[in-house]
């Protein structure tokens, strides 16, 4: 399959762009590490950054950095996994993959920017 470019907007709790995932297929996800997005006034890469306040309030994905690029199946946060800038996953279920910047549920309104990355299987 040709690589697909997907744009993930930081304001979306689940990306509006979905990708049909298939169980047992390996997906390579990679973002250009030079891209940045912005949490309030803090610019960061898709690897995210240590945000002690957000950790206290509670991030959607616990023990994953704030603004780390994450993915999940069927907009279900319980299936979420961290991606960062580069990740290879073997899908453990069928379902639509969607993506998001890890943040606290009620603090998406101060997010700005988007990051494009490539998905290949
Ligand atoms: Ca935020």
py3Dmol code that shows the C-alpha trace and the ligand (Angstrom):
import py3Dmol

protein = """\
ATOM      1  CA  UNK A   1       0.000   0.000   0.000  1.00  0.00           C
ATOM      2  CA  UNK A   2       1.186   3.511  -0.794  1.00  0.00           C
ATOM      3  CA  UNK A   3       1.813   5.664   2.293  1.00  0.00           C
ATOM      4  CA  UNK A   4      -1.129   7.825   3.283  1.00  0.00           C
ATOM      5  CA  UNK A   5      -0.610  11.288   4.741  1.00  0.00           C
ATOM      6  CA  UNK A   6      -2.915  12.107   7.637  1.00  0.00           C
ATOM      7  CA  UNK A   7      -3.267  15.512   9.255  1.00  0.00           C
ATOM      8  CA  UNK A   8      -4.019  15.500  12.983  1.00  0.00           C
ATOM      9  CA  UNK A   9      -5.444  18.723  14.437  1.00  0.00           C
ATOM     10  CA  UNK A  10      -4.634  19.341  18.109  1.00  0.00           C
ATOM     11  CA  UNK A  11      -8.121  20.676  18.851  1.00  0.00           C
ATOM     12  CA  UNK A  12      -9.784  17.366  17.983  1.00  0.00           C
ATOM     13  CA  UNK A  13     -10.226  14.788  20.749  1.00  0.00           C
ATOM     14  CA  UNK A  14     -10.424  12.201  17.974  1.00  0.00           C
ATOM     15  CA  UNK A  15      -9.205  13.072  14.506  1.00  0.00           C
ATOM     16  CA  UNK A  16     -11.907  13.670  11.925  1.00  0.00           C
ATOM     17  CA  UNK A  17      -9.738  11.633   9.559  1.00  0.00           C
ATOM     18  CA  UNK A  18     -10.102   7.912  10.267  1.00  0.00           C
ATOM     19  CA  UNK A  19      -8.188   5.055   8.754  1.00  0.00           C
ATOM     20  CA  UNK A  20      -9.657   1.555   8.386  1.00  0.00           C
ATOM     21  CA  UNK A  21      -7.504  -0.776  10.467  1.00  0.00           C
ATOM     22  CA  UNK A  22      -7.453  -4.536  10.163  1.00  0.00           C
ATOM     23  CA  UNK A  23      -6.523  -6.991  12.893  1.00  0.00           C
ATOM     24  CA  UNK A  24      -3.018  -8.515  12.646  1.00  0.00           C
ATOM     25  CA  UNK A  25      -1.841  -6.016  10.006  1.00  0.00           C
ATOM     26  CA  UNK A  26       1.358  -4.114  10.809  1.00  0.00           C
ATOM     27  CA  UNK A  27       1.189  -0.346  10.426  1.00  0.00           C
ATOM     28  CA  UNK A  28       4.142   1.991  10.294  1.00  0.00           C
ATOM     29  CA  UNK A  29       3.340   5.465  11.580  1.00  0.00           C
ATOM     30  CA  UNK A  30       5.846   8.258  11.227  1.00  0.00           C
ATOM     31  CA  UNK A  31       5.807  12.007  11.582  1.00  0.00           C
ATOM     32  CA  UNK A  32       8.451  14.457  10.521  1.00  0.00           C
ATOM     33  CA  UNK A  33      10.102  15.342  13.808  1.00  0.00           C
ATOM     34  CA  UNK A  34      10.641  18.938  12.735  1.00  0.00           C
ATOM     35  CA  UNK A  35       6.932  19.663  12.920  1.00  0.00           C
ATOM     36  CA  UNK A  36       5.522  21.310  16.015  1.00  0.00           C
ATOM     37  CA  UNK A  37       2.137  21.972  17.514  1.00  0.00           C
ATOM     38  CA  UNK A  38       1.201  24.223  20.396  1.00  0.00           C
ATOM     39  CA  UNK A  39      -0.391  23.662  23.819  1.00  0.00           C
ATOM     40  CA  UNK A  40      -1.432  27.143  24.964  1.00  0.00           C
ATOM     41  CA  UNK A  41       1.991  28.828  24.460  1.00  0.00           C
ATOM     42  CA  UNK A  42       4.227  25.750  24.607  1.00  0.00           C
ATOM     43  CA  UNK A  43       5.491  24.456  21.283  1.00  0.00           C
ATOM     44  CA  UNK A  44       6.350  20.786  21.147  1.00  0.00           C
ATOM     45  CA  UNK A  45       6.986  17.950  18.736  1.00  0.00           C
ATOM     46  CA  UNK A  46       4.658  14.925  18.449  1.00  0.00           C
ATOM     47  CA  UNK A  47       6.794  13.299  21.160  1.00  0.00           C
ATOM     48  CA  UNK A  48       5.071  15.641  23.608  1.00  0.00           C
ATOM     49  CA  UNK A  49       6.458  17.212  26.751  1.00  0.00           C
ATOM     50  CA  UNK A  50       6.336  16.776  30.514  1.00  0.00           C
ATOM     51  CA  UNK A  51       3.455  18.908  31.792  1.00  0.00           C
ATOM     52  CA  UNK A  52       3.151  18.502  35.591  1.00  0.00           C
ATOM     53  CA  UNK A  53      -0.100  20.493  35.795  1.00  0.00           C
ATOM     54  CA  UNK A  54      -1.797  18.345  33.136  1.00  0.00           C
ATOM     55  CA  UNK A  55      -0.548  15.226  34.890  1.00  0.00           C
ATOM     56  CA  UNK A  56      -2.174  16.380  38.137  1.00  0.00           C
ATOM     57  CA  UNK A  57      -5.435  17.300  36.373  1.00  0.00           C
ATOM     58  CA  UNK A  58      -5.317  14.020  34.482  1.00  0.00           C
ATOM     59  CA  UNK A  59      -4.293  13.316  30.911  1.00  0.00           C
ATOM     60  CA  UNK A  60      -6.496  11.182  28.676  1.00  0.00           C
ATOM     61  CA  UNK A  61      -3.645   8.684  28.373  1.00  0.00           C
ATOM     62  CA  UNK A  62      -2.020   8.250  31.752  1.00  0.00           C
ATOM     63  CA  UNK A  63       1.766   7.911  31.906  1.00  0.00           C
ATOM     64  CA  UNK A  64       2.147   9.337  28.392  1.00  0.00           C
ATOM     65  CA  UNK A  65       3.538  12.833  27.844  1.00  0.00           C
ATOM     66  CA  UNK A  66       1.219  15.733  27.203  1.00  0.00           C
ATOM     67  CA  UNK A  67       0.824  16.355  23.457  1.00  0.00           C
ATOM     68  CA  UNK A  68       2.317  13.023  22.517  1.00  0.00           C
ATOM     69  CA  UNK A  69       0.603  11.883  19.324  1.00  0.00           C
ATOM     70  CA  UNK A  70      -1.650   8.919  20.165  1.00  0.00           C
ATOM     71  CA  UNK A  71      -3.975   6.623  18.275  1.00  0.00           C
ATOM     72  CA  UNK A  72      -6.973   4.450  19.141  1.00  0.00           C
ATOM     73  CA  UNK A  73      -9.665   2.274  17.574  1.00  0.00           C
ATOM     74  CA  UNK A  74     -13.217   3.487  16.888  1.00  0.00           C
ATOM     75  CA  UNK A  75     -12.793   6.677  18.962  1.00  0.00           C
ATOM     76  CA  UNK A  76     -12.525   4.522  22.092  1.00  0.00           C
ATOM     77  CA  UNK A  77      -9.994   5.981  24.521  1.00  0.00           C
ATOM     78  CA  UNK A  78      -9.654   2.642  26.316  1.00  0.00           C
ATOM     79  CA  UNK A  79      -7.902   1.268  23.211  1.00  0.00           C
ATOM     80  CA  UNK A  80      -5.430   4.155  22.947  1.00  0.00           C
ATOM     81  CA  UNK A  81      -1.728   3.727  22.296  1.00  0.00           C
ATOM     82  CA  UNK A  82       1.143   6.211  22.158  1.00  0.00           C
ATOM     83  CA  UNK A  83       2.811   6.976  18.827  1.00  0.00           C
ATOM     84  CA  UNK A  84       5.089   9.990  19.273  1.00  0.00           C
ATOM     85  CA  UNK A  85       7.086  10.625  16.120  1.00  0.00           C
ATOM     86  CA  UNK A  86       7.513   7.067  14.972  1.00  0.00           C
ATOM     87  CA  UNK A  87       5.801   3.813  15.833  1.00  0.00           C
ATOM     88  CA  UNK A  88       5.065   0.404  14.436  1.00  0.00           C
ATOM     89  CA  UNK A  89       1.923  -1.333  15.613  1.00  0.00           C
ATOM     90  CA  UNK A  90       0.290  -4.649  14.906  1.00  0.00           C
ATOM     91  CA  UNK A  91      -3.439  -4.013  15.027  1.00  0.00           C
ATOM     92  CA  UNK A  92      -5.039  -6.133  17.745  1.00  0.00           C
ATOM     93  CA  UNK A  93      -8.549  -5.553  16.423  1.00  0.00           C
ATOM     94  CA  UNK A  94     -10.496  -4.406  13.394  1.00  0.00           C
ATOM     95  CA  UNK A  95     -11.725  -0.841  13.505  1.00  0.00           C
ATOM     96  CA  UNK A  96     -11.206   2.707  12.424  1.00  0.00           C
ATOM     97  CA  UNK A  97      -7.985   4.226  13.639  1.00  0.00           C
ATOM     98  CA  UNK A  98      -8.203   7.793  14.819  1.00  0.00           C
ATOM     99  CA  UNK A  99      -5.551   9.999  16.332  1.00  0.00           C
ATOM    100  CA  UNK A 100      -5.142  12.801  18.855  1.00  0.00           C
ATOM    101  CA  UNK A 101      -2.703  14.860  20.854  1.00  0.00           C
ATOM    102  CA  UNK A 102      -2.724  13.598  24.446  1.00  0.00           C
ATOM    103  CA  UNK A 103      -4.137  16.303  26.710  1.00  0.00           C
ATOM    104  CA  UNK A 104      -6.536  16.766  29.621  1.00  0.00           C
ATOM    105  CA  UNK A 105     -10.158  16.358  28.528  1.00  0.00           C
ATOM    106  CA  UNK A 106     -11.191  19.925  29.313  1.00  0.00           C
ATOM    107  CA  UNK A 107      -8.096  21.663  27.903  1.00  0.00           C
ATOM    108  CA  UNK A 108      -8.359  21.095  24.164  1.00  0.00           C
ATOM    109  CA  UNK A 109      -9.672  24.626  23.615  1.00  0.00           C
ATOM    110  CA  UNK A 110      -6.208  26.204  23.967  1.00  0.00           C
ATOM    111  CA  UNK A 111      -4.557  23.842  21.472  1.00  0.00           C
ATOM    112  CA  UNK A 112      -3.282  25.131  18.155  1.00  0.00           C
ATOM    113  CA  UNK A 113      -1.743  23.623  15.082  1.00  0.00           C
ATOM    114  CA  UNK A 114      -1.672  20.302  13.337  1.00  0.00           C
ATOM    115  CA  UNK A 115       0.859  17.709  12.342  1.00  0.00           C
ATOM    116  CA  UNK A 116       0.999  15.630   9.198  1.00  0.00           C
ATOM    117  CA  UNK A 117       2.369  12.137   9.311  1.00  0.00           C
ATOM    118  CA  UNK A 118       2.578   9.060   7.134  1.00  0.00           C
ATOM    119  CA  UNK A 119       0.797   5.775   7.645  1.00  0.00           C
ATOM    120  CA  UNK A 120       1.856   2.689   5.741  1.00  0.00           C
ATOM    121  CA  UNK A 121       1.094  -1.005   5.987  1.00  0.00           C
TER     122      UNK A 121
END
"""
ligand_1 = """\
1
CA
Ca -4.291 22.154 26.009
"""
view = py3Dmol.view(width=600, height=400)
view.addModel(protein, "pdb")
view.setStyle({"model": 0}, {"cartoon": {"style": "trace"}})
view.addModel(ligand_1, "xyz")
view.setStyle({"model": 1}, {"stick": {}})
view.zoomTo()
view.show()
